[in-house]
Amino acid sequence: MRRFYFQGQIKIDTVIKIENELFNHIINVVKIKKDENFIFFNSESGNYFCVLKNIEKRFGEAKVLYKIPENEKKSSKISVYQCIPKGNILNEIIERNVELGVTEFTPIISERTIKRTKELKQKWLEIVKHSTEQCGRTDLMKINSPIMFNEIFNNDIQGKRLICYENSENLIDIENYKGFNDFHIILGPEGGFTLSEIERASEKGFESVSLGQNILKCLTANILVVGFISIFKS
């Protein structure tokens, strides 16, 4: 069943007018036909089973039939601080983090970050929305504007704090994370972190962890550690 994010209130037995970009996506791209069913959702309302009742030249109308029961939401969170990699790899990292249940994502500029930007790109927000539609979540992963590495520590961060470091003597271990609901994970760029950055993170309560003997690419490291934490928390 196709799911579409609707930015507005969703109520049973109401008719929702579908316009602009959403209309184009549902009608022209996905090609939902009249009398076909789909799901509208958002974090405030949840998932609703709908039927497309009418298609005009510039808008459509959907009838909201019923709310789909949901599992009880967890109060825990995963926050990821990802140093920006080269090229468009960050796009795929954002997509995978949505799928893995990350609640908040912050791009980071470290000493060895090659590609630097302080701009919150519209493309990232679109990836979050479309990935959420596909993976079954109702809440949109919060994505922040890029910040410098040292800005991570400006806020009081509570919960289990990890920084992935290839030279760490601590292999990531599920037994060390029992009793924690909130996780904050810092992941480096292609060139890794400098020793001064690791020391700075350590001063702020971040435990350095190794992901194994092999040197991993940014995307691989991100999926491995976030997937590990996501499965552990589920």
C-alpha positions, -999 to 999 in steps of 0.1 A, spaced: 0 0 0 15 34 -10 19 59 17 21 97 13 31 123 39 3 149 43 12 181 61 -21 189 78 -48 175 100 -63 141 90 -97 131 103 -120 101 96 -149 108 71 -134 141 58 -124 149 23 -88 161 18 -80 183 -12 -48 173 -29 -29 201 -46 4 213 -60 35 191 -55 16 164 -37 -10 162 -64 17 159 -90 35 132 -71 3 111 -64 -14 115 -97 14 120 -123 44 102 -108 29 73 -88 -2 73 -110 -29 66 -84 -62 62 -101 -97 72 -91 -112 48 -65 -78 34 -56 -67 32 -20 -36 47 -3 -24 59 31 -20 95 43 1 100 74 20 124 96 34 123 131 5 142 146 -23 122 131 -9 88 124 -18 65 94 -51 68 77 -66 46 50 -80 67 21 -96 64 -13 -91 88 -42 -126 100 -50 -121 127 -76 -94 139 -101 -96 173 -117 -70 191 -139 -51 207 -110 -63 190 -79 -77 157 -65 -99 147 -36 -94 119 -12 -119 105 14 -105 95 47 -120 61 56 -104 50 89 -73 52 111 -48 23 110 -39 10 145 -4 17 155 21 0 178 29 20 210 55 46 202 88 44 220 101 74 239 138 65 232 158 83 205 189 79 183 208 111 174 234 109 147 262 135 142 276 126 107 307 143 93 299 153 57 315 129 32 325 137 -4 301 137 -33 265 128 -28 271 100 -2 253 120 25 220 117 5 222 79 9 232 81 45 202 103 53 179 78 35 193 48 54 191 66 88 154 73 82 149 36 76 169 26 107 148 48 130 171 77 137 152 105 154 176 134 148 204 139 123 230 166 122 257 170 94 291 179 109 321 198 96 353 184 113 390 191 107 393 166 79 359 172 63 365 179 26 331 190 15 319 219 37 285 235 38 264 253 64 233 251 43 203 229 52 196 216 17 160 212 5 171 179 -11 178 164 23 143 173 35 128 156 4 148 125 10 136 123 46 99 127 35 101 101 7 121 76 28 95 79 56 67 72 31 85 40 20 97 26 53 65 28 73 74 55 99 49 82 108 74 106 124 98 126 102 135 123 112 146 158 123 175 170 102 195 200 113 217 225 95 254 215 94 275 226 124 312 226 133 325 196 153 330 216 185 294 229 183 281 193 191 291 199 227 273 232 231 242 215 244 238 193 275 237 158 259 222 130 280 222 93 274 248 69 259 274 89 239 296 72 213 322 83 188 334 59 162 372 58 160 392 32 141 421 33 167 399 27 197 406 -3 218 369 -6 227 350 -29 203 313 -19 201 295 -42 226 258 -45 232 264 -55 268 277 -20 276 244 -3 265 218 -19 287 197 6 306 201 34 281 171 47 260 188 76 243 219 73 221 241 100 205 266 88 179 293 108 162 307 94 129 337 108 110 347 118 75 368 98 50 400 108 67 388 100 102 390 121 133 421 139 146 434 129 181 424 163 194 388 157 183 387 123 200 401 139 232 375 167 230 347 142 226 361 121 255 361 152 278 323 156 270 315 120 279 317 103 245 331 68 245 353 60 215 344 26 199 358 5 171 337 -12 145 362 -39 138 397 -43 123 388 -32 88 387 5 78 351 12 67 337 38 43 315 64 58 283 48 45 292 14 57 303 26 92 271 46 96 248 17 86 267 -7 108 267 13 140 232 28 136 218 -6 126 234 -22 156 219 4 180 185 3 162 182 -35 166 194 -34 202 167 -8 211 139 -27 193 
